[in-house]
């Protein structure tokens, strides 16, 4: 049987096609993974910004809560100090 060394036989040719398909499939899968990773990184960045903003808002609300609580405590102490008596016009 005559074998031409310069030209691949049918088996090696079919293996090359399978390898090309596999390589193309791997490239496509890698592209999809990279795209998903880019979306996830963007989502994570936006999520981190939202969490930081909510943290700032919580700090502000906690400060406002402390101020209002102190005012209420002050006013209730003042009310306790006012004697329970009839106004002067009675």
C-alpha positions as MATLAB code, in Angstrom:
seq = 'XXXXXXXXXXXXXXXXXXXXXXXXXXXXXXXXXXXXXXXXXXXXXXXXXXXXXXXXXXXXXXXXXXXXXXXXXXXXXXXXXXXXXXXXXX';
ca = [
       0.000    0.000    0.000;
       1.252    3.384   -0.996;
       1.251    6.045    1.773;
       1.923    9.615    0.898;
       3.816   11.193    3.798;
       2.967   14.751    2.667;
      -0.788   14.197    2.724;
      -2.515   13.048    5.933;
      -4.639    9.926    5.763;
      -8.386   10.003    6.423;
      -8.064    9.102   10.116;
      -5.628   11.845   10.944;
      -7.695   14.265    8.851;
     -10.881   13.387   10.762;
      -9.005   13.727   14.059;
      -7.829   17.184   12.985;
     -11.443   18.176   12.276;
     -12.552   16.883   15.663;
      -9.731   18.765   17.348;
     -10.658   21.941   15.459;
     -14.289   21.565   16.536;
     -13.195   20.947   20.095;
     -10.892   23.946   19.972;
     -13.683   26.121   18.550;
     -16.056   24.848   21.219;
     -13.521   25.574   23.925;
     -12.950   29.063   22.552;
     -16.698   29.665   22.494;
     -17.100   28.377   26.051;
     -14.189   30.512   27.222;
     -15.735   33.576   25.573;
     -19.052   32.895   27.335;
     -17.292   32.465   30.674;
     -15.360   35.712   30.186;
     -18.573   37.573   29.316;
     -20.326   36.182   32.386;
     -17.337   37.118   34.528;
     -17.430   40.680   33.202;
     -21.144   40.948   34.029;
     -20.544   39.507   37.507;
     -17.699   41.946   38.178;
     -19.923   44.851   37.114;
     -22.772   43.561   39.273;
     -20.439   43.175   42.249;
     -19.140   46.737   41.825;
     -22.681   48.139   41.698;
     -23.715   46.010   44.675;
     -20.742   47.230   46.685;
     -21.624   50.861   45.909;
     -25.226   50.251   46.981;
     -24.112   48.630   50.247;
     -21.750   51.512   50.994;
     -24.504   54.054   50.318;
     -26.920   52.168   52.552;
     -24.273   52.097   55.279;
     -23.912   55.875   55.052;
     -27.682   56.279   55.190;
     -27.871   54.007   58.249;
     -25.179   56.032   60.008;
     -27.082   59.244   59.266;
     -30.376   57.761   60.469;
     -28.734   56.453   63.651;
     -27.357   59.920   64.371;
     -30.778   61.491   63.779;
     -32.348   58.837   66.024;
     -29.904   59.682   68.840;
     -30.663   63.400   68.521;
     -34.436   62.848   68.586;
     -34.137   60.427   71.500;
     -32.121   62.974   73.481;
     -34.703   65.686   72.729;
     -37.557   63.448   73.855;
     -35.715   62.569   77.070;
     -35.045   66.264   77.716;
     -38.697   67.199   77.107;
     -40.025   64.421   79.326;
     -37.720   65.534   82.154;
     -38.985   69.093   81.749;
     -42.596   67.907   81.893;
     -41.889   66.027   85.101;
     -40.471   69.192   86.634;
     -43.622   71.222   85.924;
     -45.817   70.953   88.993;
     -49.272   69.557   88.576;
     -51.236   72.620   89.653;
     -53.990   74.844   88.377;
     -53.012   77.609   85.994;
     -53.060   81.136   87.473;
     -56.228   82.184   85.636;
     -58.450   79.795   87.673;
];
